[in-house]
Amino acid sequence: MISAIWLAYISEKTDFLKFLSGQADFLRSKLNATKTIHPGQHTPAYKSQNLPEGTKADLSNDAYKLWLASKYDIVWNDTFRQYVCRQRLFDELDAALEHAHRHHHGETALRRPGIEEEGFEETAPPPATQQGYTHRVSQVVDEPVDELAEVRADEQTSETKSLFMSLALAAAIVFLIWWLLSYDTLSTSDKPTLASKQATSASSDQPSDKSNRSVPTEQEELSAAFQVVTGETSVFTTQDQSGEKIIIKPLRLLKMPFGPVLLASREIPDACHACMGAIDIYYLDQSGSSFSVKRRWPNAIEGRGWGDLPDWSISKKFTTYPAIFSEAGYSNMGSTSGWANLTELHPDGPVSSDTIELNGEEYSGTSFDGKIANISKGKSFEVHFTGTKQSVDRYVFDGTKFVKANKAD
């Protein structure tokens, strides 16, 4: 039955509920039949061998029929689906009552019960010496009371077992209905669907590539901005007007409040002693992942001789907007000098302050080193020298850039 219930559920939930409803109706009919199969159980007052005084022995009298049912134990047998009276089967209750009525009046001692009621032709009984007939007569006439009680007890036990089995089956069906409905609710509200599991699994198994990301990486944005400026996505080689080979390389894309700023390097691998490398600055506009060029400043920050780049970093110590702090130097004819440049990335364009002298060495033997100190952002800073030069250079912000306050020195 469990297999049938499961198959019905899989095929169609509506048909499954109809199926369960039919099973419940069947169980109710079984229970109702079980409650009414023993007429004698409802008439304990008539459980007597003698007909109550004043009761008319007539089958039209209900009290007499109840007394017959109780005295002769007229019951309904579920196995044969017939009525039983003194170990005989009858299709109709009236036939069983008629048999009990005749037995009560002594009319059925040597007859085979049920023949006339069934409509069959009656035949003469076999001789009394035959074992089968003698046994049958003894069952009809001399049936012991204790055997009848045993039969009744067996039937009641069987009916009780049937009742409990029916109740257990009903409880199992109710539990199965509850479990299926609970599982169905859980699967639709709390459980992830099979499609969502497959989608999650597929997304976790696939490699993370550019097509699956809505936000590009810093390197991707740098390449895109560099391509807008130069037409190339990575480092490349070109020539200047004199035919000198120049290597152009993207350095960094800065996200400023007024828009992106691209820094690119310009190196000359075969440059002369006095030829310097440089840093180019480009102000851009950005829309989504697309860029466009607003203004260009090639060679904005000079580097070292022999076509090298300066050492550089982004500093927020000196100016309102971030600035490029770069250091470079030059040597010639026994003289060496080093300096720094401070270039603020202002919304209107890069602003370079006065060159900051940092160190020097002369062929004559003089040498000095400077160290920046006492920085007051947007106001001033100082350079303290040690060595043959014992002095302090002071730089003051004039509203646009830092200028050297003691230029005469």
Buried (B, 14 or more C-beta within 10 A) or exposed (E): EEEEBEEBBEEEEEEBBEBBEEBBEEBEEBBEBBEEBBBBBEBEEBEEEEBEEEBEEEBEEEBBBBBBBBBBBBBBBBEEEBBBBBEBBBBEBBBBBBBBBBBBEEEBEEBBBBEBBEEEEEEEEEEEEEEEBEEBBEBBEEEEEEEBEEBBEEBBEEBEEBBEEBEEBBEEBEEBBEEBEEEEEEEEEEEEEEEEEEEEEEEEEEEEEEEEEEEBEEEBBBBBBBBBBBEBBEBBEEEEEEEBBBBBBBBBBBEBEEBBBBBBBBBBEEBEEEBBBBBBBBBBEBEEEEBEEBEEBEEBBBBBBBBBBBEBEEBEEBBEBBBBBBBBBBEEEEEBBBBBBBBBBBEEEBBBBBEBBBBBBEEEEEBBBBEBEEBEEEEBBBBBBEEEBEEEBBBBBEEEBBEBBEEEE
